[in-house]
């Protein structure tokens, strides 16, 4: 069992062959697996993941206040296909930039370049959200989307002091706004383990976690599970 990597002896796996198969993955608690870059298969694993039912999506007063502060940075959001993203910025430059931006947040846990390249090569990763300030790239997120919803897969953003750099939590709310504006029913936010995941649900209505059998909206149970995680 490797708890830090969210792999367990009882993990359920799903192999995806086409974009249509994603309808069997995300709505049933599966997330993309990238732990073995030598594996040519497109594997998904069942995990405690989080999603937002966008028909119930609202943010509370504190989160709205935080987001208004983020909006003061004047970032412009743009949706690009993977082809457009690579054409504009270059695949190697994107990978290097992602690694630089991730290091202050994750340190030794930052994804190595070869794993980032493996993730970027996945056929179901076809969309990006990009945030710019003027002509400067401030952040970008890998998005997986389909009739089942949209997945905020990975986000990479410029790091710095609060005075000159937009805080990372604002990108998640902006993604949720984008998903709602584009008619998605659900927005998937990845794994939900440990207190570091609290920002994904804090002050947000409509959140649900996969409990192994169904999507559970019980926030008290979410809090209990995150508290238990800290002791592992």
C-alpha atoms as an extended CHARMM CRD file, in Angstrom:
* protein
*
       232  EXT
         1         1  UNK       CA              0.0000000000        0.0000000000        0.0000000000  PROA      1               0.0000000000
         2         2  UNK       CA              1.3420000000        3.4450000000       -0.9080000000  PROA      2               0.0000000000
         3         3  UNK       CA             -0.8850000000        5.9740000000        0.8230000000  PROA      3               0.0000000000
         4         4  UNK       CA              1.1470000000        9.0050000000       -0.2730000000  PROA      4               0.0000000000
         5         5  UNK       CA              0.5150000000        8.0660000000       -3.9110000000  PROA      5               0.0000000000
         6         6  UNK       CA             -3.1340000000        7.1110000000       -3.2550000000  PROA      6               0.0000000000
         7         7  UNK       CA             -2.5030000000        3.4870000000       -4.2640000000  PROA      7               0.0000000000
         8         8  UNK       CA             -3.9750000000        0.7070000000       -2.1580000000  PROA      8               0.0000000000
         9         9  UNK       CA             -4.1290000000       -3.0630000000       -2.3060000000  PROA      9               0.0000000000
        10        10  UNK       CA             -7.8560000000       -2.8500000000       -2.9810000000  PROA      10              0.0000000000
        11        11  UNK       CA             -7.6950000000       -0.2880000000       -5.8050000000  PROA      11              0.0000000000
        12        12  UNK       CA            -10.1460000000       -0.8010000000       -8.6530000000  PROA      12              0.0000000000
        13        13  UNK       CA             -8.7610000000       -0.1120000000      -12.1270000000  PROA      13              0.0000000000
        14        14  UNK       CA            -10.3800000000        0.8300000000      -15.4100000000  PROA      14              0.0000000000
        15        15  UNK       CA             -8.7120000000        0.8390000000      -18.8210000000  PROA      15              0.0000000000
        16        16  UNK       CA             -9.9640000000        3.5050000000      -21.2190000000  PROA      16              0.0000000000
        17        17  UNK       CA             -9.8310000000        2.9200000000      -24.9720000000  PROA      17              0.0000000000
        18        18  UNK       CA            -11.7090000000        5.9420000000      -26.3090000000  PROA      18              0.0000000000
        19        19  UNK       CA            -13.2020000000        9.2260000000      -25.1660000000  PROA      19              0.0000000000
        20        20  UNK       CA            -16.5910000000        7.4970000000      -24.9030000000  PROA      20              0.0000000000
        21        21  UNK       CA            -15.1630000000        5.3220000000      -22.1220000000  PROA      21              0.0000000000
        22        22  UNK       CA            -14.6800000000        8.3870000000      -19.9430000000  PROA      22              0.0000000000
        23        23  UNK       CA            -18.4200000000        8.2310000000      -19.2870000000  PROA      23              0.0000000000
        24        24  UNK       CA            -17.6810000000        5.0170000000      -17.3750000000  PROA      24              0.0000000000
        25        25  UNK       CA            -14.7250000000        6.5670000000      -15.5630000000  PROA      25              0.0000000000
        26        26  UNK       CA            -15.4260000000        9.9600000000      -14.0350000000  PROA      26              0.0000000000
        27        27  UNK       CA            -19.0740000000        9.4640000000      -12.9910000000  PROA      27              0.0000000000
        28        28  UNK       CA            -18.0340000000        6.2470000000      -11.2090000000  PROA      28              0.0000000000
        29        29  UNK       CA            -15.1830000000        7.6940000000       -9.1680000000  PROA      29              0.0000000000
        30        30  UNK       CA            -12.2330000000        6.9090000000      -11.4450000000  PROA      30              0.0000000000
        31        31  UNK       CA             -9.3610000000        9.3040000000      -12.1090000000  PROA      31              0.0000000000
        32        32  UNK       CA             -6.4790000000        9.0940000000      -14.6100000000  PROA      32              0.0000000000
        33        33  UNK       CA             -3.3710000000        7.2700000000      -13.4070000000  PROA      33              0.0000000000
        34        34  UNK       CA              0.1040000000        8.4240000000      -14.4550000000  PROA      34              0.0000000000
        35        35  UNK       CA              2.3240000000        6.6460000000      -11.9460000000  PROA      35              0.0000000000
        36        36  UNK       CA              3.9680000000        4.3470000000      -14.5080000000  PROA      36              0.0000000000
        37        37  UNK       CA              5.1230000000        6.3020000000      -17.5540000000  PROA      37              0.0000000000
        38        38  UNK       CA              6.2980000000        3.1190000000      -19.2840000000  PROA      38              0.0000000000
        39        39  UNK       CA              2.7250000000        1.8090000000      -19.4400000000  PROA      39              0.0000000000
        40        40  UNK       CA              1.1280000000        2.5730000000      -22.8380000000  PROA      40              0.0000000000
        41        41  UNK       CA             -2.3670000000        1.8970000000      -21.5110000000  PROA      41              0.0000000000
        42        42  UNK       CA             -4.7470000000        4.6420000000      -20.4310000000  PROA      42              0.0000000000
        43        43  UNK       CA             -5.4940000000        3.5180000000      -16.9000000000  PROA      43              0.0000000000
        44        44  UNK       CA             -7.8780000000        5.0880000000      -14.4050000000  PROA      44              0.0000000000
        45        45  UNK       CA             -8.0790000000        4.2110000000      -10.7140000000  PROA      45              0.0000000000
        46        46  UNK       CA            -10.8930000000        4.5300000000       -8.2220000000  PROA      46              0.0000000000
        47        47  UNK       CA            -10.1550000000        7.0880000000       -5.5220000000  PROA      47              0.0000000000
        48        48  UNK       CA            -11.8070000000        9.3810000000       -3.0510000000  PROA      48              0.0000000000
        49        49  UNK       CA            -12.3580000000       12.1680000000       -5.5440000000  PROA      49              0.0000000000
        50        50  UNK       CA            -14.3350000000       15.3860000000       -5.4350000000  PROA      50              0.0000000000
        51        51  UNK       CA            -16.7700000000       16.9460000000       -7.8490000000  PROA      51              0.0000000000
        52        52  UNK       CA            -19.1420000000       19.9070000000       -7.8700000000  PROA      52              0.0000000000
        53        53  UNK       CA            -22.7360000000       19.5570000000       -8.9530000000  PROA      53              0.0000000000
        54        54  UNK       CA            -22.8870000000       22.7750000000      -10.9510000000  PROA      54              0.0000000000
        55        55  UNK       CA            -26.6650000000       23.0450000000      -10.6690000000  PROA      55              0.0000000000
        56        56  UNK       CA            -26.0180000000       23.7520000000       -6.9610000000  PROA      56              0.0000000000
        57        57  UNK       CA            -22.7670000000       25.6830000000       -7.3450000000  PROA      57              0.0000000000
        58        58  UNK       CA            -22.4410000000       28.8080000000       -5.1980000000  PROA      58              0.0000000000
        59        59  UNK       CA            -19.6520000000       30.2130000000       -3.0350000000  PROA      59              0.0000000000
        60        60  UNK       CA            -20.0330000000       31.6510000000        0.4410000000  PROA      60              0.0000000000
        61        61  UNK       CA            -19.2420000000       35.2110000000        1.4980000000  PROA      61              0.0000000000
        62        62  UNK       CA            -15.6350000000       34.5110000000        2.5530000000  PROA      62              0.0000000000
        63        63  UNK       CA            -14.8170000000       32.6700000000       -0.6800000000  PROA      63              0.0000000000
        64        64  UNK       CA            -16.4500000000       35.4380000000       -2.7480000000  PROA      64              0.0000000000
        65        65  UNK       CA            -14.3220000000       37.9800000000       -0.9150000000  PROA      65              0.0000000000
        66        66  UNK       CA            -11.1670000000       35.9610000000       -1.6080000000  PROA      66              0.0000000000
        67        67  UNK       CA            -12.1140000000       35.6150000000       -5.2620000000  PROA      67              0.0000000000
        68        68  UNK       CA            -12.7000000000       39.3440000000       -5.6490000000  PROA      68              0.0000000000
        69        69  UNK       CA             -9.1360000000       39.8670000000       -4.3990000000  PROA      69              0.0000000000
        70        70  UNK       CA             -7.9350000000       37.3810000000       -7.0330000000  PROA      70              0.0000000000
        71        71  UNK       CA             -9.9020000000       39.2120000000       -9.7380000000  PROA      71              0.0000000000
        72        72  UNK       CA             -8.0340000000       42.4400000000       -8.9190000000  PROA      72              0.0000000000
        73        73  UNK       CA             -5.0160000000       40.9900000000      -10.7020000000  PROA      73              0.0000000000
        74        74  UNK       CA             -6.9440000000       41.4520000000      -13.9530000000  PROA      74              0.0000000000
        75        75  UNK       CA             -6.1600000000       38.0740000000      -15.4720000000  PROA      75              0.0000000000
        76        76  UNK       CA             -7.7260000000       37.1910000000      -18.8040000000  PROA      76              0.0000000000
        77        77  UNK       CA             -8.9050000000       33.6060000000      -19.2000000000  PROA      77              0.0000000000
        78        78  UNK       CA             -8.7030000000       31.8240000000      -22.5570000000  PROA      78              0.0000000000
        79        79  UNK       CA             -9.7240000000       28.3230000000      -23.6400000000  PROA      79              0.0000000000
        80        80  UNK       CA             -7.2730000000       26.6700000000      -26.0510000000  PROA      80              0.0000000000
        81        81  UNK       CA             -7.0700000000       23.2410000000      -27.5950000000  PROA      81              0.0000000000
        82        82  UNK       CA             -3.9090000000       21.2270000000      -26.9560000000  PROA      82              0.0000000000
        83        83  UNK       CA             -2.8550000000       21.8260000000      -30.5400000000  PROA      83              0.0000000000
        84        84  UNK       CA             -3.2420000000       25.6000000000      -30.1400000000  PROA      84              0.0000000000
        85        85  UNK       CA             -1.4190000000       25.5130000000      -26.8030000000  PROA      85              0.0000000000
        86        86  UNK       CA              1.5860000000       23.6740000000      -28.1950000000  PROA      86              0.0000000000
        87        87  UNK       CA              1.6490000000       25.8900000000      -31.2840000000  PROA      87              0.0000000000
        88        88  UNK       CA              1.6560000000       29.0850000000      -29.1950000000  PROA      88              0.0000000000
        89        89  UNK       CA              4.0660000000       28.1120000000      -26.4370000000  PROA      89              0.0000000000
        90        90  UNK       CA              5.8880000000       24.9370000000      -27.5300000000  PROA      90              0.0000000000
        91        91  UNK       CA              5.6370000000       21.6050000000      -25.7300000000  PROA      91              0.0000000000
        92        92  UNK       CA              9.1200000000       21.7390000000      -24.1950000000  PROA      92              0.0000000000
        93        93  UNK       CA              8.6520000000       25.2980000000      -22.9340000000  PROA      93              0.0000000000
        94        94  UNK       CA              5.3480000000       24.3580000000      -21.3140000000  PROA      94              0.0000000000
        95        95  UNK       CA              6.8920000000       21.3940000000      -19.5440000000  PROA      95              0.0000000000
        96        96  UNK       CA              9.8120000000       23.4390000000      -18.2630000000  PROA      96              0.0000000000
        97        97  UNK       CA              7.5380000000       26.2450000000      -17.0970000000  PROA      97              0.0000000000
        98        98  UNK       CA              5.2590000000       23.7860000000      -15.3190000000  PROA      98              0.0000000000
        99        99  UNK       CA              8.2320000000       22.2700000000      -13.4880000000  PROA      99              0.0000000000
       100       100  UNK       CA              9.5070000000       25.7030000000      -12.3990000000  PROA      100             0.0000000000
       101       101  UNK       CA              6.0920000000       26.7890000000      -11.1230000000  PROA      101             0.0000000000
       102       102  UNK       CA              5.4260000000       23.5230000000       -9.3030000000  PROA      102             0.0000000000
       103       103  UNK       CA              8.7140000000       23.3490000000       -7.3820000000  PROA      103             0.0000000000
       104       104  UNK       CA              7.8370000000       25.9740000000       -4.6910000000  PROA      104             0.0000000000
       105       105  UNK       CA              4.4910000000       24.2560000000       -4.0570000000  PROA      105             0.0000000000
       106       106  UNK       CA              5.5460000000       20.6100000000       -4.0320000000  PROA      106             0.0000000000
       107       107  UNK       CA              9.3330000000       20.4850000000       -3.6670000000  PROA      107             0.0000000000
       108       108  UNK       CA             10.5320000000       16.8990000000       -4.0390000000  PROA      108             0.0000000000
       109       109  UNK       CA              6.9770000000       15.8190000000       -4.8570000000  PROA      109             0.0000000000
       110       110  UNK       CA              6.9150000000       17.9610000000       -8.0080000000  PROA      110             0.0000000000
       111       111  UNK       CA              6.2190000000       15.9830000000      -11.1530000000  PROA      111             0.0000000000
       112       112  UNK       CA              9.3640000000       15.2440000000      -13.1780000000  PROA      112             0.0000000000
       113       113  UNK       CA              9.4420000000       16.3860000000      -16.7990000000  PROA      113             0.0000000000
       114       114  UNK       CA              9.0640000000       12.8800000000      -18.2280000000  PROA      114             0.0000000000
       115       115  UNK       CA              5.8930000000       12.2930000000      -16.2320000000  PROA      115             0.0000000000
       116       116  UNK       CA              4.5030000000       15.6670000000      -17.2760000000  PROA      116             0.0000000000
       117       117  UNK       CA              5.2240000000       14.7780000000      -20.8970000000  PROA      117             0.0000000000
       118       118  UNK       CA              3.4470000000       11.4340000000      -20.3970000000  PROA      118             0.0000000000
       119       119  UNK       CA              0.3590000000       13.1900000000      -19.0120000000  PROA      119             0.0000000000
       120       120  UNK       CA              0.3730000000       15.7580000000      -21.8050000000  PROA      120             0.0000000000
       121       121  UNK       CA              0.5250000000       12.9690000000      -24.4120000000  PROA      121             0.0000000000
       122       122  UNK       CA             -2.7030000000       11.3610000000      -23.2220000000  PROA      122             0.0000000000
       123       123  UNK       CA             -5.3690000000       11.5380000000      -25.9380000000  PROA      123             0.0000000000
       124       124  UNK       CA             -8.0970000000       12.5400000000      -23.5000000000  PROA      124             0.0000000000
       125       125  UNK       CA             -6.1280000000       15.6820000000      -22.5410000000  PROA      125             0.0000000000
       126       126  UNK       CA             -7.2760000000       17.9530000000      -25.3660000000  PROA      126             0.0000000000
       127       127  UNK       CA             -8.1000000000       21.2650000000      -23.6610000000  PROA      127             0.0000000000
       128       128  UNK       CA             -6.3400000000       23.9720000000      -21.6920000000  PROA      128             0.0000000000
       129       129  UNK       CA             -7.4280000000       27.0110000000      -19.7720000000  PROA      129             0.0000000000
       130       130  UNK       CA             -4.8650000000       29.8020000000      -19.9200000000  PROA      130             0.0000000000
       131       131  UNK       CA             -4.6770000000       32.9160000000      -17.7510000000  PROA      131             0.0000000000
       132       132  UNK       CA             -2.6560000000       35.9090000000      -18.9120000000  PROA      132             0.0000000000
       133       133  UNK       CA             -1.8780000000       39.3330000000      -17.5230000000  PROA      133             0.0000000000
       134       134  UNK       CA             -1.3980000000       41.4060000000      -20.6440000000  PROA      134             0.0000000000
       135       135  UNK       CA              0.8290000000       39.2510000000      -22.8350000000  PROA      135             0.0000000000
       136       136  UNK       CA              2.4090000000       37.4040000000      -19.8910000000  PROA      136             0.0000000000
       137       137  UNK       CA              1.3470000000       33.8380000000      -19.1800000000  PROA      137             0.0000000000
       138       138  UNK       CA              0.4190000000       33.5750000000      -15.4920000000  PROA      138             0.0000000000
       139       139  UNK       CA             -1.1430000000       30.0990000000      -15.3280000000  PROA      139             0.0000000000
       140       140  UNK       CA             -2.4870000000       27.2100000000      -17.3430000000  PROA      140             0.0000000000
       141       141  UNK       CA             -4.5990000000       24.1690000000      -16.5110000000  PROA      141             0.0000000000
       142       142  UNK       CA             -4.9940000000       20.8150000000      -18.2450000000  PROA      142             0.0000000000
       143       143  UNK       CA             -8.6850000000       20.1080000000      -18.7530000000  PROA      143             0.0000000000
       144       144  UNK       CA            -10.4350000000       16.8470000000      -19.6470000000  PROA      144             0.0000000000
       145       145  UNK       CA            -14.0250000000       17.3100000000      -20.7500000000  PROA      145             0.0000000000
       146       146  UNK       CA            -16.9550000000       15.4360000000      -22.2600000000  PROA      146             0.0000000000
       147       147  UNK       CA            -20.6840000000       14.9610000000      -21.9080000000  PROA      147             0.0000000000
       148       148  UNK       CA            -20.0540000000       13.7260000000      -18.3430000000  PROA      148             0.0000000000
       149       149  UNK       CA            -18.5180000000       17.0610000000      -17.2470000000  PROA      149             0.0000000000
       150       150  UNK       CA            -15.0760000000       18.6560000000      -17.0030000000  PROA      150             0.0000000000
       151       151  UNK       CA            -12.0130000000       17.6550000000      -14.9830000000  PROA      151             0.0000000000
       152       152  UNK       CA             -9.5820000000       20.2430000000      -13.5880000000  PROA      152             0.0000000000
       153       153  UNK       CA             -6.6570000000       17.8520000000      -14.0390000000  PROA      153             0.0000000000
       154       154  UNK       CA             -3.5070000000       19.8580000000      -13.3130000000  PROA      154             0.0000000000
       155       155  UNK       CA             -2.9660000000       23.5820000000      -12.8400000000  PROA      155             0.0000000000
       156       156  UNK       CA              0.3710000000       25.3740000000      -13.0080000000  PROA      156             0.0000000000
       157       157  UNK       CA              0.7450000000       29.0070000000      -11.9840000000  PROA      157             0.0000000000
       158       158  UNK       CA              3.3780000000       31.6280000000      -11.3550000000  PROA      158             0.0000000000
       159       159  UNK       CA              4.5770000000       31.8080000000       -7.7700000000  PROA      159             0.0000000000
       160       160  UNK       CA              5.5780000000       34.9160000000       -5.8460000000  PROA      160             0.0000000000
       161       161  UNK       CA              4.5530000000       37.2720000000       -3.0870000000  PROA      161             0.0000000000
       162       162  UNK       CA              0.8790000000       38.0720000000       -2.5730000000  PROA      162             0.0000000000
       163       163  UNK       CA              1.4470000000       41.5970000000       -3.8150000000  PROA      163             0.0000000000
       164       164  UNK       CA              2.5060000000       40.6540000000       -7.3340000000  PROA      164             0.0000000000
       165       165  UNK       CA              1.1340000000       37.1680000000       -8.0030000000  PROA      165             0.0000000000
       166       166  UNK       CA             -2.4670000000       35.9340000000       -8.0900000000  PROA      166             0.0000000000
       167       167  UNK       CA             -3.1200000000       33.2700000000       -5.4050000000  PROA      167             0.0000000000
       168       168  UNK       CA             -3.6420000000       29.7320000000       -6.6570000000  PROA      168             0.0000000000
       169       169  UNK       CA             -7.0690000000       29.1630000000       -5.1200000000  PROA      169             0.0000000000
       170       170  UNK       CA             -8.6150000000       31.7110000000       -7.4950000000  PROA      170             0.0000000000
       171       171  UNK       CA             -7.9620000000       29.5710000000      -10.5420000000  PROA      171             0.0000000000
       172       172  UNK       CA            -10.1520000000       26.7850000000       -9.1940000000  PROA      172             0.0000000000
       173       173  UNK       CA            -13.1410000000       29.1020000000       -8.7440000000  PROA      173             0.0000000000
       174       174  UNK       CA            -12.5520000000       30.5550000000      -12.2020000000  PROA      174             0.0000000000
       175       175  UNK       CA            -12.4940000000       27.0260000000      -13.6310000000  PROA      175             0.0000000000
       176       176  UNK       CA            -15.8200000000       26.2890000000      -11.9240000000  PROA      176             0.0000000000
       177       177  UNK       CA            -17.2630000000       29.4730000000      -13.4210000000  PROA      177             0.0000000000
       178       178  UNK       CA            -15.9710000000       28.4230000000      -16.8470000000  PROA      178             0.0000000000
       179       179  UNK       CA            -17.4400000000       24.9100000000      -16.5040000000  PROA      179             0.0000000000
       180       180  UNK       CA            -20.8310000000       26.3410000000      -15.4930000000  PROA      180             0.0000000000
       181       181  UNK       CA            -20.7530000000       28.9140000000      -18.3160000000  PROA      181             0.0000000000
       182       182  UNK       CA            -20.0530000000       26.1260000000      -20.8030000000  PROA      182             0.0000000000
       183       183  UNK       CA            -23.0300000000       24.0340000000      -19.7430000000  PROA      183             0.0000000000
       184       184  UNK       CA            -21.2990000000       21.2370000000      -17.8730000000  PROA      184             0.0000000000
       185       185  UNK       CA            -23.3370000000       19.4460000000      -15.2370000000  PROA      185             0.0000000000
       186       186  UNK       CA            -20.3670000000       18.4390000000      -13.0910000000  PROA      186             0.0000000000
       187       187  UNK       CA            -16.8480000000       19.7240000000      -12.4650000000  PROA      187             0.0000000000
       188       188  UNK       CA            -14.3430000000       17.1420000000      -11.2230000000  PROA      188             0.0000000000
       189       189  UNK       CA            -11.5490000000       18.3840000000       -8.9480000000  PROA      189             0.0000000000
       190       190  UNK       CA             -9.3470000000       15.3000000000       -8.5200000000  PROA      190             0.0000000000
       191       191  UNK       CA             -8.4360000000       13.5010000000       -5.3140000000  PROA      191             0.0000000000
       192       192  UNK       CA             -9.6370000000       14.5730000000       -1.9000000000  PROA      192             0.0000000000
       193       193  UNK       CA             -7.1280000000       13.4070000000        0.7210000000  PROA      193             0.0000000000
       194       194  UNK       CA             -5.6580000000       15.2890000000        3.6650000000  PROA      194             0.0000000000
       195       195  UNK       CA             -6.0830000000       18.8290000000        4.8970000000  PROA      195             0.0000000000
       196       196  UNK       CA             -4.2830000000       20.2330000000        1.8660000000  PROA      196             0.0000000000
       197       197  UNK       CA             -7.3930000000       19.2840000000       -0.1310000000  PROA      197             0.0000000000
       198       198  UNK       CA             -9.7020000000       21.4860000000        1.9310000000  PROA      198             0.0000000000
       199       199  UNK       CA             -9.3570000000       24.4130000000       -0.4920000000  PROA      199             0.0000000000
       200       200  UNK       CA            -11.2220000000       22.3380000000       -3.0970000000  PROA      200             0.0000000000
       201       201  UNK       CA            -14.4140000000       22.3440000000       -1.0280000000  PROA      201             0.0000000000
       202       202  UNK       CA            -14.0540000000       25.3520000000        1.2740000000  PROA      202             0.0000000000
       203       203  UNK       CA            -17.0300000000       27.6750000000        0.9650000000  PROA      203             0.0000000000
       204       204  UNK       CA            -18.3850000000       25.8850000000       -2.1080000000  PROA      204             0.0000000000
       205       205  UNK       CA            -21.9300000000       24.5110000000       -2.3600000000  PROA      205             0.0000000000
       206       206  UNK       CA            -22.6900000000       21.4630000000       -4.4860000000  PROA      206             0.0000000000
       207       207  UNK       CA            -19.5400000000       19.5050000000       -3.5640000000  PROA      207             0.0000000000
       208       208  UNK       CA            -19.7350000000       15.6990000000       -3.4480000000  PROA      208             0.0000000000
       209       209  UNK       CA            -17.0760000000       13.0720000000       -2.7800000000  PROA      209             0.0000000000
       210       210  UNK       CA            -16.8860000000        9.5240000000       -4.1170000000  PROA      210             0.0000000000
       211       211  UNK       CA            -17.2090000000        7.1940000000       -1.1160000000  PROA      211             0.0000000000
       212       212  UNK       CA            -16.5620000000        3.9880000000       -3.0430000000  PROA      212             0.0000000000
       213       213  UNK       CA            -20.1970000000        3.4270000000       -3.9600000000  PROA      213             0.0000000000
       214       214  UNK       CA            -21.7940000000        6.7750000000       -4.7080000000  PROA      214             0.0000000000
       215       215  UNK       CA            -21.3270000000       10.5350000000       -4.7100000000  PROA      215             0.0000000000
       216       216  UNK       CA            -21.8100000000       11.7050000000       -1.1520000000  PROA      216             0.0000000000
       217       217  UNK       CA            -22.6450000000       15.3810000000       -0.3610000000  PROA      217             0.0000000000
       218       218  UNK       CA            -22.1650000000       15.0250000000        3.4260000000  PROA      218             0.0000000000
       219       219  UNK       CA            -19.7010000000       17.7890000000        4.3780000000  PROA      219             0.0000000000
       220       220  UNK       CA            -19.3540000000       16.5040000000        7.9270000000  PROA      220             0.0000000000
       221       221  UNK       CA            -18.2050000000       13.1600000000        6.5920000000  PROA      221             0.0000000000
       222       222  UNK       CA            -15.7690000000       14.9450000000        4.2460000000  PROA      222             0.0000000000
       223       223  UNK       CA            -14.2670000000       16.8190000000        7.1900000000  PROA      223             0.0000000000
       224       224  UNK       CA            -14.0030000000       13.6340000000        9.2680000000  PROA      224             0.0000000000
       225       225  UNK       CA            -12.1980000000       11.7610000000        6.5100000000  PROA      225             0.0000000000
       226       226  UNK       CA             -9.6980000000       14.5800000000        5.9370000000  PROA      226             0.0000000000
       227       227  UNK       CA             -9.0090000000       14.6810000000        9.6630000000  PROA      227             0.0000000000
       228       228  UNK       CA             -8.3940000000       10.9230000000        9.7030000000  PROA      228             0.0000000000
       229       229  UNK       CA             -5.9890000000       11.2460000000        6.7730000000  PROA      229             0.0000000000
       230       230  UNK       CA             -3.5880000000       13.3610000000        8.8100000000  PROA      230             0.0000000000
       231       231  UNK       CA             -2.8180000000       10.4360000000       11.0740000000  PROA      231             0.0000000000
       232       232  UNK       CA             -1.7220000000        8.1140000000        8.2700000000  PROA      232             0.0000000000
